[in-house]
């Protein structure tokens, strides 16, 4: 395992020259608010960054502050979320906006512990906001960072969830200065995404291979990681119902919803879940619509 000084010396020049550097991410641009960073992190929790970027830009133009989002009709929020999936994140984000607007006078907290009290904000997202906007020194550990740090220590891979040991191991690799620590955090993510990948790490071009306890070793065989199926699943049905309601000009009768999916049992289950999750409501005549508030 390299020291924090050695890691910084090897990794940061590579990040500036070869890494993506974050320049193509709109929320990494100068002038992005803490709220903008928080929105980007929530959107990116279960969605590829390339899909998030255009939605984030539209979203921030429309609702640049927590107060703006807090006051928005929930139906508009769900429409703007579009097809990024897991739309409950949009509801939690609006709940978060209301709390920040009311309790914190519109200013996103800088303390990770305070951030974690907000709806939909976990350890990673809280640390990301504190580090990437406020410049604090905290370990920001996603799947890529966890894997890189585990391999630097000689393991083939890390576990499936971030543990206190993962956070401690990552923090030990950060330089003392908060600004440099933030750059190392982003660089570790990029290294895991571009070089130290899950199945085919490119140790020959890795800037820290000489200090890595796993460099040059083969990935041990393990269970294949199948891509999560979407077509024909409950998520697929829910997505089709949500698309119909987002595109509709007003409340939708049940017969129009019945037309989006042939299996009535799956459709009934999906509609029931959407109502329970607060993503779908009904008007006085029993027609379906996105929630009005």
Secondary structure, 3 states (H helix, E strand, C coil): CCCHHHHHHHHHHHHHHCCCCCCCCHHHCCCCCHHHHHHHHHHCCCCCHHHHHHHHHHHHHHCCCHHHHHHCCHHHHHHHHCCCCCCHHHHHHHHHHHHHHHHCCCCCCCCHHHHCCCCCCCHHHHHHHHHHCCCCCCCCCCHHHHHHHHHHCCCCCCCCCCCHHHHHHHHHCCCCCHHHHHHHHHHHHHHHHHCCCCCCCCHHHCCCHHHCCCCCCCCCCCCCCCCCCCCCCHHHHHHHHHHHHHHCCCCECHHHHHCCCCCHHHHHHHHHHHHHCCCCEECCCCCEECCCC
